[in-house]
């Protein structure tokens, strides 16, 4: 069988990329080094802020994203995983510029919901303001039958956006309280599960007591999708 090398387009943020690599390793069925998945991490934190770009207050990140993709192509990778939800807003431009398949994090999250037994009905989605404004999860999950609940503007300003910023500033423990409050608010509105649709959010949620309802870790979901690709 041809060896499959996974390319990881990361750095958005660096800690989320490192967590993706950790989960990719821990979730792979392996008894020795040689059983693990060959992977190349392109971690470039210089990629312009995706939320600022989508909201019209910052430069376009696509040229930097394509630089990473072409680097991974040149390194011999066979597919690309991007452990950043908001970057998927540029996935069509990235797919148009490469012959490599790009694994989609929203599709991975939908598969994780199915594995968790969360059928059609209301689910919550937390993410950056740009991810929610682009409707990445709303469009993808509604097409599969889920009703999508998202934080309102006040909840974003009070809990979600500050919580994400705390993780990016390496204050992970401090991020748990605001992010958990936002998740609880979605559950109180009827969400049967909450999709952590920013790869910083699972880090913050995991930094404190477990929540009393299902959460979907999109880092884990993308790692599992990557393993399925590599082992196909």
C-alpha positions in Angstrom: 0.0 0.0 0.0 1.3 3.5 -0.9 2.4 5.4 2.2 0.1 8.2 3.0 1.7 11.4 4.5 -0.7 13.8 6.2 0.0 17.5 5.8 -1.2 19.7 8.7 -1.7 23.4 7.8 -1.4 24.9 11.3 -0.2 27.8 13.4 -3.8 29.1 13.7 -3.2 29.1 16.6 0.0 27.2 17.5 -1.4 25.6 20.6 -4.4 24.2 18.7 -2.0 22.7 16.1 0.1 21.1 18.8 -3.0 19.6 20.4 -4.1 18.3 17.0 -0.7 16.5 16.6 -1.0 15.1 20.1 -4.5 13.8 19.4 -3.5 12.4 16.1 -0.8 10.4 17.9 -3.0 9.2 20.8 -5.9 8.2 18.7 -4.0 6.2 16.2 -4.1 2.4 16.9 -0.4 1.7 17.2 2.0 -0.6 19.1 5.3 1.0 18.0 6.6 4.1 16.3 6.3 2.6 12.8 2.5 2.1 13.2 1.9 5.9 13.4 0.9 8.2 10.6 3.6 10.1 8.8 2.7 13.7 9.2 4.2 17.1 8.4 3.1 20.1 10.5 3.4 23.5 8.8 2.9 25.8 11.8 2.9 29.4 10.7 1.4 31.8 13.2 2.1 34.7 10.8 -1.1 33.9 8.8 -3.2 37.1 9.1 -6.1 36.9 11.5 -9.0 35.1 9.9 -11.7 36.7 11.9 -10.4 40.2 11.2 -10.1 39.4 7.5 -13.7 38.1 7.2 -15.1 41.0 9.1 -13.3 43.4 6.8 -10.7 44.8 9.3 -7.6 42.9 8.3 -5.6 41.5 5.3 -6.6 38.4 3.3 -5.0 35.3 4.8 -5.3 33.3 1.5 -1.8 34.0 0.2 -0.3 32.8 3.5 -2.6 29.7 3.5 -1.5 28.9 -0.1 2.1 29.2 0.9 1.7 26.6 3.5 -0.3 24.3 1.2 2.3 24.5 -1.5 5.0 23.8 1.0 3.1 20.6 2.2 2.6 19.6 -1.5 6.4 19.9 -2.1 7.1 17.8 1.0 5.2 14.9 -0.5 1.9 15.1 1.5 -1.1 13.3 0.2 -3.9 15.2 2.0 -4.2 18.3 4.2 -5.9 18.8 7.5 -6.4 22.3 8.8 -6.9 22.5 12.6 -8.5 26.0 12.4 -12.2 26.3 11.8 -12.3 29.9 10.6 -9.7 29.1 7.9 -12.2 26.8 6.3 -13.9 30.0 5.1 -11.2 30.1 2.4 -11.4 26.3 1.6 -12.7 26.9 -2.0 -9.7 29.1 -2.8 -7.4 26.6 -1.2 -8.9 23.6 -3.0 -8.7 25.5 -6.3 -4.9 25.9 -5.8 -4.0 22.3 -5.0 -4.4 18.8 -6.3 -4.5 17.5 -2.7 -7.7 16.7 -0.9 -8.4 18.9 2.0 -10.3 17.3 4.9 -13.2 19.4 6.0 -13.5 20.0 9.7 -17.3 20.6 9.5 -17.8 17.2 7.9 -15.6 15.7 10.6 -17.7 17.3 13.3 -20.9 16.0 11.7 -19.5 12.5 11.7 -18.6 13.0 15.4 -22.2 13.9 16.2 -23.4 10.8 14.5 -20.9 8.7 16.4 -22.1 10.2 19.6 -25.7 9.2 18.7 -26.8 12.9 18.3 -29.5 12.6 15.6 -31.4 15.4 13.9 -32.5 18.1 16.3 -31.1 21.1 18.0 -27.3 21.3 18.6 -25.2 24.3 19.7 -22.2 25.6 17.9 -19.5 27.9 19.4 -16.9 29.5 17.3 -15.3 32.8 16.3 -17.4 35.6 15.2 -16.2 35.0 11.6 -16.9 31.3 11.6 -20.5 32.0 12.8 -20.9 34.9 10.4 -19.9 32.8 7.4 -22.4 30.1 8.4 -19.9 27.3 8.1 -21.6 25.1 10.7 -25.1 26.4 10.2 -25.0 25.5 6.5 -23.2 22.2 6.9 -25.1 20.8 9.8 -28.5 22.0 8.7 -28.0 20.2 5.4 -27.7 17.0 7.5 -30.9 17.6 9.5 -29.6 19.4 12.6 -31.1 22.6 13.9 -28.2 24.9 14.8 -28.2 27.2 17.9 -25.4 29.8 18.2 -24.5 32.3 20.9 -26.1 35.7 20.7 -24.1 38.9 20.3 -23.9 39.6 24.0 -22.8 36.0 24.7 -20.1 36.3 22.1 -18.8 39.6 23.5 -19.0 38.5 27.1 -17.8 34.8 27.0 -16.8 33.3 23.6 -14.5 35.9 22.1 -12.7 36.6 25.4 -12.4 32.9 26.0 -10.8 32.2 22.7 -8.4 35.2 23.2 -7.3 33.8 26.6 -6.3 30.4 25.0 -4.3 32.3 22.3 -2.6 34.2 25.0 -1.6 30.9 26.8 -4.0 31.6 29.6 -5.8 28.3 29.1 -7.0 27.8 32.7 -8.6 31.2 32.7 -10.5 30.5 29.5 -12.6 27.7 31.0 -15.1 29.8 32.9 -16.3 32.0 30.1 -16.3 29.3 27.5 -18.2 26.9 29.8 -20.8 29.6 30.5 -21.4 30.0 26.8 -21.8 26.3 26.3 -24.2 26.1 29.2 -26.3 28.9 27.7 -26.7 26.9 24.5 -27.6 23.7 26.4 -30.2 25.7 28.4 -31.8 26.8 25.1 -32.2 23.1 24.1 -29.0 22.1 22.5 -28.5 18.3 22.8 -24.8 18.7 22.2 -22.4 21.7 21.7 -20.0 21.6 18.9 -16.7 23.4 19.9 -16.3 25.0 16.5 -13.0 26.8 17.1 -9.9 24.8 17.8 -9.0 26.9 20.8 -12.3 26.2 22.5 -11.7 22.5 23.3 -8.5 23.4 25.1 -10.4 25.9 27.3 -13.3 23.5 28.0 -10.9 20.7 29.0 -9.1 23.0 31.4 -11.9 22.7 34.0 -14.7 20.4 35.2 -16.5 18.3 32.6 -19.8 19.7 31.3 -22.9 17.7 32.0 -23.9 17.4 28.3 -22.2 16.2 25.1 -19.6 18.4 23.5 -17.9 17.8 20.2 -14.2 18.5 20.1 -13.4 19.5 16.6 -9.7 18.9 17.1 -10.4 15.3 17.9 -13.0 15.0 15.1 -10.4 16.2 12.5 -7.8 13.9 13.9 -10.1 10.9 13.6 -11.0 12.0 10.0 -7.2 12.2 9.3 -6.7 8.7 10.7 -9.5 7.3 8.5 -7.9 8.9 5.4 -4.5 7.6 6.3 -5.7 4.0 7.0 -8.1 3.8 4.0 
